[in-house]
Amino acid sequence: MGTLTKDTFKILKYNQRNGLIFTLLFRLVTAPLYLLALNAGLEFALKMADYSYLTASNIGSFLIKPWTAVIIAALLIFGILIMLLETGCLITLYQGAFYFRKLSLWQILAGGLSKLLDEIRRKNWQLGLLVLADYFITNLYLIYRVFTHVKPINFVTSELLRQPWGRVLLAASILLILFFVVPGLYVFHTCMVEQKRFRDGYLKSWWLLRRRMFEVLPLMLVYYGLAILALWALYGFCVLLTAVAVTLFTDNRLALAVLPAACDWIELVLIFFSSMLLAVGKYGAVSVQYFRFNSRISRKAAAIGYEGKPFGNRKTAGIIMSAATAICLLSLFYVLRNGSVITGDMLSEIQITAHRGSSNEAPENTMAALHKAVDDLADYAEIDVQETKDGIVVLGHDFTLNRVAGINRTIGSYDYDDLVRLDVGSWFSDEYRGEYIPTLQEAMEYCKGKINLNIEIKNLGEDSDLPEKVVQLIDEYQMEEQCVVTSTRFSYLVRIKKTDPQIRTGYIISAAYGNFYSSDSIDFISLRSNFINERLVEAAHEKGKTVHAWTVNGKSEMERMKMLGVDNIITDYPILAREIVYREAATESLLEYLQLVLK
């Protein structure tokens, strides 16, 4: 065991710089690409299933839809090809180390590509199933962390783990996968290095392992356990540093809202890097064992797999890597700039919407309120829109300006050039004297990439073309993933869907009677919080609709909405809502302790 460990550290150290850089670049390129494909596939599958959202209640019926099966199969194949390519590249890296050759980045990539193409030519499709199972076992803890954080999977996971039969089923599934994976520990080497067919390679792998089972498996478990302990230690250290920074440099009212959000990002980043390092370490350890146990492998042979291949020269490999990097950066920019189903709704347990911007801290429906909503870490800013006399879409809740400007005239009676001169900030406080009524276009320019928008279209009558104008602006700014449109007038929502079916719509209702959530023209219901109960939430979720609760300002009401499992809380106090929804006892105690110490 000691010799294997010593050799593992030697092979990991040899050419470690290029190995780590390559793996990091490979993950940075493929992760955004797969995220974009996953987002597009999920949107298409939801559309074909006539669902707007995935919820814990409808995920079962969603998975058995024909198009869902096709999309899942396509995404699985795409993911398997990425994993096989990475496996081939890492084996190329360690094969080079075995022959005392330090490979460049393009040589590692070329070797991986040639190995992948060889496996496709030999029709070793079973290798795809094995790499999927192998990555599952290797990243089991990390997958568990993801499955307990991403909705609606987290709801299904928690329900599964709560049931005795669910825990037994999960344990049995893991044991079955282990039964498949363990004998094939060296099969990627036997297939990709010795170029065997899968059956022969699997048998060879088992032959190499069977007499050394009690030497190899405990060693791999020790490696894995140490990696998890290191992850936890690093996570704890990062959380501690973040808590100190939050305590010292953040307003106390923001502290309990900032820390959980920061911890989520820390965990996400650590999961990314941990998965990368686990892959590098695991293939390093397995490569050492394979080369030591296999007496037929000689250091005299040096056919690593990239020489003589069509992409085995520096120029071609450079073009491939440059093109992949460019696609990655464009994909990442698109997701961050325009939003994503995956990074938006699915990664938040309950989203927080700042009502009319953060209207408790700044005058409602102004740019100042939107700035505050961003500062308060809200997921959405809810704004109301109307039309001026000359057809400009502007922000404003009341039809008259009496409350916010002291003028008893309607917004629709003004041309925008006259409207923009009015002071709508002084009524709130002298600090906001001179604040003006912004256009929807101005609000979108600021919010794009910073915060999502819930655009409520005020009821201006059936003859108004306001719905179409809002759609035109959303399409112009490519904010379909960052905007939802709501209204109390159902016909407006029908028109929105006819103009652009991709825009998500919400029906605002004060009371809940009848089957109001089954229409294809709405994606969610926006309901007064005191009419929401568990039965209503479950019924809406079963129809693939989500539930937005308004206007939730009391602490006890926020707790009740959290318990009922609503999807979005609309509030004048987004910081308080985030604190209640996301805080954990551990983070709260840590902050309190640090505040006492640092005082």
C-alpha positions as CSV (number, residue, x, y, z in Angstrom):
1,M,0.0,0.0,0.0
2,G,2.8,2.4,0.9
3,T,4.6,1.7,-2.5
4,L,1.4,2.4,-4.4
5,T,0.8,5.6,-2.5
6,K,4.4,6.7,-3.2
7,D,4.1,5.9,-6.9
8,T,0.7,7.7,-7.1
9,F,2.2,10.9,-5.7
10,K,5.2,10.5,-8.1
11,I,2.9,10.2,-11.2
12,L,0.7,13.0,-10.0
13,K,3.7,15.3,-9.5
14,Y,5.2,14.4,-12.9
15,N,3.9,16.9,-15.5
16,Q,1.4,18.1,-12.8
17,R,1.3,21.7,-14.2
18,N,0.1,20.8,-17.7
19,G,-2.2,18.1,-16.3
20,L,-4.0,20.5,-13.9
21,I,-4.1,23.3,-16.5
22,F,-5.5,21.0,-19.1
23,T,-8.2,19.6,-16.8
24,L,-9.2,23.1,-15.6
25,L,-9.4,24.4,-19.2
26,F,-11.3,21.3,-20.3
27,R,-13.9,21.7,-17.5
28,L,-14.2,25.4,-18.1
29,V,-14.9,24.8,-21.8
30,T,-17.2,21.8,-21.5
31,A,-19.2,22.9,-18.4
32,P,-20.8,26.0,-20.0
33,L,-21.4,24.0,-23.3
34,Y,-23.2,21.3,-21.4
35,L,-25.1,23.9,-19.3
36,L,-26.3,25.6,-22.5
37,A,-27.3,22.2,-24.1
38,L,-29.1,21.2,-20.8
39,N,-30.9,24.6,-20.7
40,A,-32.0,24.3,-24.4
41,G,-33.0,20.7,-24.0
42,L,-35.0,21.3,-20.8
43,E,-36.9,24.3,-22.4
44,F,-37.7,22.2,-25.5
45,A,-38.9,19.2,-23.4
46,L,-41.0,21.5,-21.2
47,K,-42.6,23.0,-24.3
48,M,-43.4,19.6,-25.8
49,A,-44.8,18.4,-22.5
50,D,-47.0,21.6,-22.2
51,Y,-45.4,22.5,-18.9
52,S,-44.1,25.8,-17.8
53,Y,-42.0,24.7,-14.8
54,L,-40.7,21.5,-13.2
55,T,-42.0,20.9,-9.7
56,A,-41.8,18.0,-7.3
57,S,-45.4,17.1,-8.1
58,N,-45.1,17.0,-11.9
59,I,-41.6,15.7,-12.4
60,G,-42.7,12.1,-12.6
61,S,-45.2,12.6,-15.4
62,F,-42.7,14.9,-17.1
63,L,-40.1,12.2,-17.2
64,I,-42.4,9.7,-19.0
65,K,-43.2,12.0,-21.9
66,P,-41.8,10.7,-25.2
67,W,-39.9,13.9,-26.1
68,T,-38.5,14.1,-22.6
69,A,-37.0,10.6,-23.0
70,V,-35.5,11.6,-26.4
71,I,-34.0,14.8,-24.9
72,I,-32.6,13.0,-21.8
73,A,-31.1,10.3,-24.1
74,A,-29.4,13.0,-26.3
75,L,-28.1,14.9,-23.2
76,L,-26.8,11.6,-21.7
77,I,-25.0,10.7,-24.9
78,F,-23.5,14.2,-25.1
79,G,-22.4,14.0,-21.5
80,I,-21.0,10.5,-21.9
81,L,-18.9,11.7,-24.9
82,I,-17.5,14.6,-22.8
83,M,-16.6,12.2,-20.0
84,L,-15.0,9.6,-22.3
85,L,-13.0,12.4,-23.9
86,E,-11.7,13.6,-20.5
87,T,-11.0,10.0,-19.5
88,G,-9.0,9.5,-22.7
89,C,-7.1,12.7,-22.1
90,L,-6.2,11.9,-18.5
91,I,-5.1,8.4,-19.5
92,T,-2.9,9.9,-22.3
93,L,-1.4,12.3,-19.6
94,Y,-0.5,9.4,-17.3
95,Q,0.6,7.1,-20.1
96,G,3.0,9.8,-21.1
97,A,4.2,10.0,-17.5
98,F,4.8,6.2,-17.5
99,Y,7.1,6.7,-20.5
100,F,8.8,9.7,-18.8
101,R,7.3,12.1,-21.4
102,K,5.9,15.4,-20.5
103,L,3.1,16.1,-22.8
104,S,1.9,19.5,-23.9
105,L,-1.8,20.6,-23.7
106,W,-2.4,19.9,-27.4
107,Q,-0.8,16.5,-27.2
108,I,-3.0,15.6,-24.2
109,L,-6.1,16.7,-26.2
110,A,-5.0,14.9,-29.4
111,G,-4.4,11.7,-27.5
112,G,-7.8,11.9,-25.8
113,L,-9.5,12.6,-29.2
114,S,-7.8,9.6,-30.9
115,K,-8.7,7.3,-28.0
116,L,-12.3,8.4,-28.1
117,L,-12.6,7.9,-31.9
118,D,-11.0,4.5,-31.5
119,E,-13.6,3.4,-29.0
120,I,-16.4,4.7,-31.3
121,R,-14.9,2.7,-34.2
122,R,-14.7,-0.4,-32.1
123,K,-18.4,0.2,-31.0
124,N,-17.5,-0.1,-27.3
125,W,-20.8,1.4,-26.3
126,Q,-20.7,-0.3,-22.9
127,L,-17.7,1.9,-22.1
128,G,-20.2,4.8,-22.1
129,L,-22.3,3.2,-19.5
130,L,-19.3,2.4,-17.4
131,V,-17.9,5.9,-17.5
132,L,-21.3,7.3,-16.4
133,A,-21.4,4.8,-13.5
134,D,-17.7,5.5,-12.7
135,Y,-18.2,9.3,-12.6
136,F,-21.3,8.8,-10.4
137,I,-19.4,6.7,-7.9
138,T,-16.3,9.0,-7.9
139,N,-18.4,12.1,-7.4
140,L,-21.0,10.5,-5.2
141,Y,-20.7,13.0,-2.4
142,L,-20.6,16.0,-4.7
143,I,-23.7,14.7,-6.6
144,Y,-25.5,14.3,-3.3
145,R,-24.7,18.0,-2.5
146,V,-26.1,19.1,-5.9
147,F,-29.2,16.9,-5.6
148,T,-30.0,18.4,-2.2
149,H,-29.7,22.0,-3.5
150,V,-31.2,22.0,-7.1
151,K,-35.0,22.1,-7.4
152,P,-37.2,20.3,-8.1
153,I,-34.7,17.4,-7.6
154,N,-34.0,18.5,-4.1
155,F,-37.7,18.0,-3.1
156,V,-37.6,14.5,-4.7
157,T,-34.3,13.7,-3.0
158,S,-35.5,14.8,0.5
159,E,-38.8,12.9,0.1
160,L,-36.8,9.8,-1.0
161,L,-34.4,9.9,1.9
162,R,-37.3,10.5,4.3
163,Q,-38.8,7.1,3.5
164,P,-37.3,3.9,4.7
165,W,-37.9,2.1,1.4
166,G,-36.3,5.1,-0.4
167,R,-33.1,4.8,1.6
168,V,-33.0,1.0,1.0
169,L,-33.6,1.6,-2.8
170,L,-30.9,4.2,-2.9
171,A,-28.4,2.0,-1.1
172,A,-29.3,-1.0,-3.3
173,S,-28.8,1.1,-6.4
174,I,-25.4,2.3,-5.2
175,L,-24.3,-1.3,-4.4
176,L,-25.5,-2.4,-7.8
177,I,-23.5,0.3,-9.6
178,L,-20.4,-0.6,-7.4
179,F,-20.8,-4.2,-8.5
180,F,-20.6,-3.0,-12.1
181,V,-17.8,-0.4,-11.6
182,V,-15.3,-2.1,-9.2
183,P,-14.4,-5.1,-11.5
184,G,-14.0,-2.6,-14.4
185,L,-11.6,-0.3,-12.4
186,Y,-8.9,-0.7,-15.1
187,V,-11.2,-1.2,-18.1
188,F,-10.6,2.3,-19.6
189,H,-6.8,1.4,-19.7
190,T,-7.3,-2.0,-21.1
191,C,-9.6,-0.6,-23.9
192,M,-7.8,2.7,-24.6
193,V,-4.2,1.6,-24.1
194,E,-4.3,-2.1,-25.1
195,Q,-7.2,-1.4,-27.6
196,K,-9.3,-4.3,-26.5
197,R,-13.0,-4.8,-27.0
198,F,-15.1,-4.0,-24.0
199,R,-15.8,-7.6,-22.9
200,D,-12.1,-8.6,-23.1
201,G,-11.0,-5.4,-21.5
202,Y,-13.5,-5.9,-18.6
203,L,-12.3,-9.5,-18.0
204,K,-8.7,-8.3,-18.1
205,S,-9.5,-5.6,-15.6
206,W,-11.1,-8.1,-13.2
207,W,-8.2,-10.4,-13.6
208,L,-5.8,-7.6,-12.6
209,L,-7.9,-6.6,-9.6
210,R,-9.2,-9.9,-8.1
211,R,-6.0,-10.9,-6.3
212,R,-5.3,-7.4,-5.1
213,M,-8.9,-6.5,-4.0
214,F,-8.1,-6.0,-0.3
215,E,-5.0,-3.9,-1.2
216,V,-6.6,-1.6,-3.8
217,L,-10.1,-0.9,-2.5
218,P,-9.2,0.2,1.0
219,L,-6.5,2.5,-0.5
220,M,-9.0,4.1,-2.9
221,L,-11.5,4.6,0.0
222,V,-8.8,6.3,2.1
223,Y,-7.9,8.6,-0.9
224,Y,-11.6,9.5,-1.3
225,G,-12.2,10.0,2.4
226,L,-9.1,12.3,2.7
227,A,-10.4,14.3,-0.3
228,I,-13.8,14.8,1.3
229,L,-12.2,15.9,4.6
230,A,-10.0,18.3,2.7
231,L,-13.1,19.7,0.9
232,W,-15.0,20.2,4.2
233,A,-11.9,21.8,5.8
234,L,-11.5,24.2,2.9
235,Y,-15.2,24.9,2.8
236,G,-15.2,25.7,6.5
237,F,-12.2,28.0,6.2
238,C,-13.8,29.9,3.2
239,V,-17.1,30.3,5.2
240,L,-15.2,31.6,8.2
241,L,-13.3,34.1,6.1
242,T,-16.5,35.2,4.4
243,A,-18.3,35.5,7.7
244,V,-15.5,37.7,9.0
245,A,-15.6,39.9,5.9
246,V,-19.4,40.1,6.1
247,T,-19.3,41.1,9.8
248,L,-16.6,43.7,9.2
249,F,-17.6,45.3,5.9
250,T,-21.3,44.7,5.5
251,D,-24.3,46.4,7.1
252,N,-25.6,44.2,9.9
253,R,-29.1,44.1,8.3
254,L,-27.5,42.5,5.2
255,A,-25.2,40.0,7.0
256,L,-27.6,37.1,7.4
257,A,-28.8,37.6,3.8
258,V,-25.3,37.9,2.3
259,L,-23.7,34.9,4.1
260,P,-26.0,32.1,2.9
261,A,-25.8,33.4,-0.7
262,A,-22.0,33.6,-0.4
263,C,-21.8,30.1,1.1
264,D,-23.9,28.7,-1.9
265,W,-21.4,30.2,-4.3
266,I,-18.4,29.0,-2.3
267,E,-19.9,25.5,-2.3
268,L,-20.6,25.6,-6.1
269,V,-17.0,26.7,-6.8
270,L,-15.5,24.1,-4.5
271,I,-17.7,21.3,-6.0
272,F,-16.4,22.3,-9.5
273,F,-12.7,22.2,-8.4
274,S,-13.2,19.1,-6.2
275,S,-14.7,17.2,-9.0
276,M,-11.8,18.2,-11.3
277,L,-9.2,17.2,-8.7
278,L,-11.0,13.9,-7.9
279,A,-10.8,13.0,-11.6
280,V,-7.1,13.9,-11.8
281,G,-6.3,12.0,-8.6
282,K,-8.4,9.0,-9.3
283,Y,-7.0,8.4,-12.8
284,G,-3.5,9.0,-11.5
285,A,-3.9,6.3,-8.8
286,V,-5.6,3.8,-11.2
287,S,-2.9,4.4,-13.8
288,V,-0.2,3.6,-11.3
289,Q,-2.0,0.4,-10.3
290,Y,-2.6,-0.6,-13.9
291,F,0.9,-0.1,-15.1
292,R,2.4,-1.9,-12.0
293,F,0.0,-4.8,-12.1
294,N,0.2,-5.4,-15.9
295,S,3.4,-7.2,-16.7
296,R,2.8,-7.0,-20.4
297,I,3.2,-3.2,-20.5
298,S,6.7,-2.3,-21.3
299,R,8.4,1.1,-20.9
300,K,10.1,0.4,-24.3
301,A,6.8,1.1,-26.2
302,A,5.8,4.7,-26.5
303,A,2.6,4.7,-28.6
304,I,0.7,7.2,-26.6
305,G,-2.1,7.6,-29.2
306,Y,-1.7,11.1,-30.6
307,E,1.1,10.7,-33.2
308,G,0.1,10.2,-36.8
309,K,-3.5,11.2,-36.2
310,P,-5.2,13.9,-38.4
311,F,-5.4,16.2,-35.4
312,G,-2.1,15.2,-33.9
313,N,-0.2,18.3,-35.1
314,R,0.1,21.6,-33.2
315,K,-1.8,23.7,-35.7
316,T,-4.9,21.5,-35.9
317,A,-5.1,20.9,-32.2
318,G,-4.6,24.7,-31.6
319,I,-7.6,25.4,-33.9
320,I,-9.7,22.9,-32.1
321,M,-8.9,24.2,-28.7
322,S,-9.3,27.9,-29.8
323,A,-12.7,27.1,-31.3
324,A,-13.9,25.2,-28.2
325,T,-12.7,28.0,-26.0
326,A,-14.5,30.7,-28.1
327,I,-17.7,28.6,-28.0
328,C,-17.3,28.2,-24.3
329,L,-16.9,31.9,-23.6
330,L,-19.8,32.8,-25.9
331,S,-22.0,30.2,-24.1
332,L,-21.0,31.4,-20.7
333,F,-21.6,35.1,-21.7
334,Y,-25.0,34.2,-23.1
335,V,-26.0,32.3,-19.9
336,L,-24.8,35.1,-17.6
337,R,-26.1,37.9,-19.7
338,N,-29.5,36.5,-20.8
339,G,-30.3,34.1,-18.0
340,S,-31.0,30.4,-17.9
341,V,-33.7,28.1,-16.6
342,I,-31.0,26.1,-14.9
343,T,-29.1,29.0,-13.3
344,G,-32.3,30.8,-12.5
345,D,-35.4,29.1,-11.2
346,M,-33.9,25.7,-10.6
347,L,-31.0,26.8,-8.4
348,S,-33.1,28.8,-5.9
349,E,-35.4,27.1,-3.4
350,I,-37.7,30.1,-3.1
351,Q,-37.0,33.3,-5.0
352,I,-37.4,36.7,-3.6
353,T,-39.0,39.6,-5.5
354,A,-38.6,43.2,-4.4
355,H,-42.1,44.8,-4.7
356,R,-42.0,47.8,-7.0
357,G,-38.2,47.7,-6.5
358,S,-37.1,47.9,-2.9
359,S,-39.9,50.3,-2.2
360,N,-39.3,50.3,1.6
361,E,-35.9,51.9,1.0
362,A,-36.5,54.1,-2.1
363,P,-39.5,55.6,-3.9
364,E,-41.4,52.8,-5.8
365,N,-40.9,52.2,-9.5
366,T,-37.9,54.4,-9.8
367,M,-34.3,53.7,-10.8
368,A,-33.3,54.2,-7.2
369,A,-35.7,51.4,-6.1
370,L,-34.2,49.1,-8.7
371,H,-30.6,49.9,-7.5
372,K,-31.7,49.1,-4.0
373,A,-33.3,45.8,-5.1
374,V,-29.9,44.8,-6.6
375,D,-28.1,45.8,-3.5
376,D,-30.6,43.8,-1.4
377,L,-29.8,40.6,-3.3
378,A,-33.4,40.2,-4.6
379,D,-33.8,37.7,-7.4
380,Y,-36.5,39.8,-9.1
381,A,-37.7,43.4,-9.1
382,E,-41.4,43.8,-9.6
383,I,-42.3,46.9,-11.6
384,D,-45.6,48.3,-12.9
385,V,-45.8,49.7,-16.4
386,Q,-48.2,52.0,-18.2
387,E,-48.2,54.1,-21.4
388,T,-47.8,57.9,-21.8
389,K,-49.9,59.9,-24.2
390,D,-47.2,59.6,-26.9
391,G,-46.9,55.8,-26.5
392,I,-43.8,55.5,-24.3
393,V,-43.8,52.6,-21.8
394,V,-43.0,53.9,-18.4
395,L,-43.0,52.7,-14.8
396,G,-45.9,53.6,-12.5
397,H,-48.4,51.8,-10.3
398,D,-51.2,54.3,-9.8
399,F,-53.1,55.7,-12.7
400,T,-52.9,59.2,-11.3
401,L,-49.8,61.0,-10.0
402,N,-51.5,62.3,-6.9
403,R,-49.7,60.0,-4.4
404,V,-46.2,60.2,-5.8
405,A,-46.0,63.7,-7.3
406,G,-49.0,65.6,-5.7
407,I,-50.6,66.1,-9.1
408,N,-54.1,64.9,-9.8
409,R,-53.5,63.9,-13.5
410,T,-53.0,60.5,-15.1
411,I,-49.8,59.2,-16.5
412,G,-51.5,58.6,-19.8
413,S,-52.4,62.3,-20.1
414,Y,-48.7,63.3,-20.3
415,D,-46.2,63.2,-23.1
416,Y,-43.0,61.6,-21.8
417,D,-40.9,64.8,-22.2
418,D,-43.3,66.5,-19.8
419,L,-43.7,63.5,-17.5
420,V,-39.9,63.0,-17.0
421,R,-39.7,66.5,-15.4
422,L,-41.9,65.6,-12.5
423,D,-40.4,64.9,-9.1
424,V,-41.6,61.5,-7.8
425,G,-39.0,61.2,-5.0
426,S,-39.7,64.0,-2.6
427,W,-42.8,62.4,-1.2
428,F,-40.6,59.5,0.0
429,S,-37.8,61.6,1.5
430,D,-35.7,64.6,0.8
431,E,-32.8,62.2,-0.1
432,Y,-34.6,61.3,-3.3
433,R,-35.7,64.8,-4.3
434,G,-35.6,65.0,-8.1
435,E,-36.2,61.3,-8.8
436,Y,-38.1,60.9,-12.0
437,I,-40.3,58.3,-13.7
438,P,-38.1,56.0,-15.9
439,T,-39.0,54.2,-19.1
440,L,-39.2,50.4,-19.2
441,Q,-36.3,50.6,-21.7
442,E,-34.2,52.4,-19.2
443,A,-35.0,49.9,-16.5
444,M,-34.1,47.0,-18.8
445,E,-30.8,48.5,-19.7
446,Y,-29.8,48.7,-16.0
447,C,-31.3,45.3,-14.9
448,K,-30.0,43.1,-17.7
449,G,-27.5,40.7,-16.2
450,K,-28.0,42.1,-12.7
451,I,-31.6,41.2,-11.7
452,N,-34.7,39.6,-13.2
453,L,-37.8,41.7,-13.8
454,N,-41.4,40.9,-13.0
455,I,-43.3,43.3,-15.3
456,E,-46.9,44.0,-14.3
457,I,-48.9,45.4,-17.2
458,K,-51.6,47.7,-15.8
459,N,-55.1,47.3,-17.2
460,L,-55.5,50.1,-19.8
461,G,-58.4,48.5,-21.6
462,E,-58.6,46.0,-24.4
463,D,-57.7,48.6,-27.1
464,S,-54.3,49.2,-25.6
465,D,-51.2,47.9,-27.4
466,L,-49.2,47.9,-24.2
467,P,-48.8,44.1,-24.1
468,E,-47.2,44.0,-27.6
469,K,-44.9,46.9,-26.8
470,V,-43.6,45.1,-23.6
471,V,-43.0,41.9,-25.7
472,Q,-41.1,44.0,-28.3
473,L,-38.8,45.5,-25.6
474,I,-38.2,42.1,-24.0
475,D,-37.3,40.6,-27.4
476,E,-35.1,43.6,-28.3
477,Y,-33.1,43.2,-25.1
478,Q,-33.1,39.4,-25.3
479,M,-34.4,39.1,-21.8
480,E,-36.9,36.3,-22.3
481,E,-35.1,34.3,-19.5
482,Q,-34.8,37.4,-17.2
483,C,-38.4,38.7,-17.4
484,V,-41.8,37.5,-16.5
485,V,-44.9,39.4,-17.4
486,T,-48.0,39.6,-15.1
487,S,-51.3,41.3,-15.2
488,T,-54.8,41.3,-13.6
489,R,-56.2,41.3,-17.1
490,F,-56.2,37.7,-18.4
491,S,-56.6,38.7,-22.1
492,Y,-53.3,40.6,-21.9
493,L,-51.5,37.4,-21.0
494,V,-53.2,35.5,-23.9
495,R,-51.9,38.2,-26.2
496,I,-48.4,38.0,-24.7
497,K,-48.3,34.2,-25.4
498,K,-49.5,34.6,-28.9
499,T,-46.8,37.2,-29.7
500,D,-44.0,35.3,-28.0
501,P,-44.7,31.9,-26.4
502,Q,-41.3,31.9,-24.8
503,I,-42.1,34.7,-22.4
504,R,-43.4,33.4,-19.0
505,T,-46.7,34.9,-17.8
506,G,-48.4,35.2,-14.5
507,Y,-52.0,35.8,-13.6
508,I,-52.5,38.2,-10.7
509,I,-55.5,37.3,-8.6
510,S,-56.6,38.5,-5.2
511,A,-58.7,35.5,-4.3
512,A,-58.4,31.8,-5.3
513,Y,-61.6,30.2,-6.6
514,G,-61.9,27.6,-9.4
515,N,-59.4,26.0,-11.7
516,F,-57.7,29.3,-12.5
517,Y,-54.2,27.7,-13.0
518,S,-54.8,25.2,-15.8
519,S,-54.7,27.6,-18.7
520,D,-51.9,27.3,-21.3
521,S,-51.7,31.1,-21.4
522,I,-50.2,31.4,-17.9
523,D,-47.1,29.9,-16.4
524,F,-47.7,30.9,-12.8
525,I,-50.2,32.5,-10.5
526,S,-49.5,35.6,-8.5
527,L,-51.8,35.4,-5.5
528,R,-52.5,37.4,-2.3
529,S,-50.6,35.4,0.4
530,N,-53.5,35.0,2.9
531,F,-55.4,32.9,0.3
532,I,-52.5,30.5,-0.2
533,N,-52.7,27.1,1.4
534,E,-50.9,23.7,1.0
535,R,-53.7,22.3,-1.2
536,L,-53.5,25.2,-3.6
537,V,-49.7,25.0,-3.9
538,E,-49.9,21.3,-4.6
539,A,-52.7,21.7,-7.2
540,A,-50.8,24.4,-9.1
541,H,-47.5,22.4,-9.0
542,E,-49.3,19.3,-10.4
543,K,-50.3,21.5,-13.4
544,G,-46.7,22.6,-13.9
545,K,-47.4,26.1,-12.6
546,T,-45.6,27.9,-9.9
547,V,-47.0,30.1,-7.1
548,H,-45.9,33.7,-6.4
549,A,-47.2,35.2,-3.1
550,W,-47.8,38.9,-2.5
551,T,-47.3,41.1,-0.6
552,V,-45.5,39.2,2.1
553,N,-44.0,41.7,4.7
554,G,-44.5,40.0,8.1
555,K,-41.9,37.6,9.4
556,S,-44.5,35.0,10.5
557,E,-46.1,35.2,7.0
558,M,-42.7,34.7,5.3
559,E,-42.2,31.6,7.5
560,R,-45.6,30.3,6.5
561,M,-44.9,30.8,2.8
562,K,-41.6,29.0,3.2
563,M,-43.4,26.1,5.0
564,L,-46.0,25.9,2.2
565,G,-43.3,25.7,-0.5
566,V,-44.3,28.7,-2.6
567,D,-41.9,29.5,-5.4
568,N,-41.6,33.2,-5.1
569,I,-42.2,35.7,-2.3
570,I,-43.0,39.3,-3.4
571,T,-42.1,41.6,-0.5
572,D,-41.2,45.2,0.4
573,Y,-38.5,43.7,2.6
574,P,-36.3,41.5,0.4
575,I,-33.4,41.3,2.9
576,L,-35.7,40.0,5.7
577,A,-37.3,37.5,3.3
578,R,-33.9,36.2,2.1
579,E,-32.7,35.9,5.7
580,I,-35.7,33.9,6.7
581,V,-35.8,31.7,3.6
582,Y,-32.1,30.9,3.4
583,R,-30.6,31.3,6.8
584,E,-29.4,28.2,8.7
585,A,-28.8,27.9,12.5
586,A,-25.1,27.4,11.8
587,T,-24.6,30.6,9.8
588,E,-26.7,32.6,12.2
589,S,-24.7,31.4,15.3
590,L,-21.4,31.9,13.5
591,L,-22.3,35.5,12.6
592,E,-23.5,36.3,16.1
593,Y,-20.3,34.8,17.6
594,L,-18.1,36.8,15.2
595,Q,-20.0,40.0,15.9
596,L,-19.4,39.6,19.6
597,V,-15.7,38.7,19.2
598,L,-15.0,41.5,16.7
599,K,-16.7,44.1,18.9
